[in-house]
Amino acid sequence: MNKKLITAALAIATLTLASCSGMRQANGHYTVHAESFRFFGICIPADDQETAAKLHAANFKNGTIITQGSTPADWTSFWGVLGNIFGFHSTVISGKTGS
């Protein structure tokens, strides 16, 4: 019984931690991030790339994007397929605030 309880707790903790998004701003620079968990192509809780883009648009309208990166989420590459079947995905956008 303890093994089932521990497994269930770890699964719930993993899904909860995977639903993180946020931002940081200091000295005229910012970083926006979002993470999601994918299970057979289903994004839990939401698509990380869309979430990061919405967070960026809402908070840094005049911001200049310098770098952005995202985990592969396609079905045409080995890493994309592997990550879509079971994996964590993340997107990071960073740049200057413009103010």
C-alpha positions as CSV (number, residue, x, y, z in Angstrom):
1,M,0.0,0.0,0.0
2,N,2.8,2.4,0.8
3,K,4.4,2.0,-2.7
4,K,1.1,2.9,-4.3
5,L,0.7,5.9,-2.1
6,I,4.3,7.1,-2.8
7,T,3.9,6.6,-6.5
8,A,0.6,8.5,-6.6
9,A,2.1,11.4,-4.5
10,L,5.1,11.6,-6.8
11,A,2.9,11.6,-9.9
12,I,0.8,14.4,-8.5
13,A,3.9,16.4,-7.4
14,T,5.3,16.0,-10.9
15,L,2.2,17.3,-12.6
16,T,1.9,20.2,-10.2
17,L,5.5,21.2,-10.6
18,A,5.2,21.0,-14.4
19,S,2.5,23.6,-14.4
20,C,4.8,26.5,-13.6
21,S,5.1,29.8,-15.3
22,G,6.4,33.1,-14.3
23,M,8.7,36.0,-14.9
24,R,11.6,37.9,-13.5
25,Q,12.6,41.5,-14.1
26,A,15.8,43.4,-13.0
27,N,17.9,46.3,-14.3
28,G,15.9,46.7,-17.6
29,H,16.0,43.0,-18.5
30,Y,13.4,40.4,-18.1
31,T,12.9,36.6,-18.4
32,V,9.6,34.9,-18.9
33,H,9.3,31.1,-18.5
34,A,6.6,28.4,-18.8
35,E,6.7,24.7,-18.3
36,S,4.3,21.8,-19.1
37,F,4.2,18.1,-18.9
38,R,3.3,16.1,-22.1
39,F,1.8,12.7,-22.2
40,F,1.1,11.3,-25.7
41,G,0.9,14.9,-27.1
42,I,-1.5,16.2,-24.5
43,C,-0.1,19.4,-22.7
44,I,-0.8,19.5,-19.0
45,P,-1.9,22.1,-17.9
46,A,-1.4,24.1,-21.2
47,D,1.0,24.6,-24.0
48,D,4.2,26.1,-22.6
49,Q,5.0,28.1,-25.7
50,E,1.6,29.7,-25.7
51,T,1.7,30.4,-22.0
52,A,5.1,32.1,-22.2
53,A,4.0,34.2,-25.2
54,K,0.8,35.4,-23.4
55,L,2.8,36.2,-20.3
56,H,5.3,38.2,-22.4
57,A,2.6,40.1,-24.2
58,A,0.7,40.9,-21.0
59,N,3.7,42.2,-19.1
60,F,6.2,43.5,-21.6
61,K,4.3,45.1,-24.5
62,N,7.3,47.4,-25.3
63,G,9.9,44.8,-24.6
64,T,12.5,43.7,-27.1
65,I,13.1,39.9,-27.3
66,I,16.7,39.0,-27.4
67,T,16.6,35.3,-26.9
68,Q,13.9,32.6,-26.8
69,G,14.1,28.9,-26.6
70,S,11.7,26.0,-26.4
71,T,11.8,22.2,-26.1
72,P,11.1,20.4,-29.3
73,A,7.4,19.5,-29.5
74,D,7.2,18.2,-33.1
75,W,6.4,14.7,-34.4
76,T,9.1,14.7,-37.1
77,S,12.3,14.4,-35.0
78,F,13.5,11.8,-32.5
79,W,13.7,14.2,-29.6
80,G,10.3,15.8,-30.5
81,V,8.5,12.4,-30.6
82,L,10.2,11.2,-27.4
83,G,9.3,14.4,-25.6
84,N,5.7,14.3,-26.8
85,I,5.2,10.7,-25.7
86,F,6.3,11.5,-22.1
87,G,8.3,14.5,-21.1
88,F,8.7,17.9,-19.7
89,H,8.6,20.9,-22.0
90,S,9.8,24.4,-21.3
91,T,9.9,27.8,-23.1
92,V,12.1,30.8,-22.0
93,I,11.8,34.3,-23.5
94,S,14.3,37.0,-22.4
95,G,15.1,40.5,-23.5
96,K,15.0,44.2,-22.6
97,T,12.0,45.8,-21.0
98,G,12.0,48.9,-23.2
99,S,11.3,51.3,-20.4
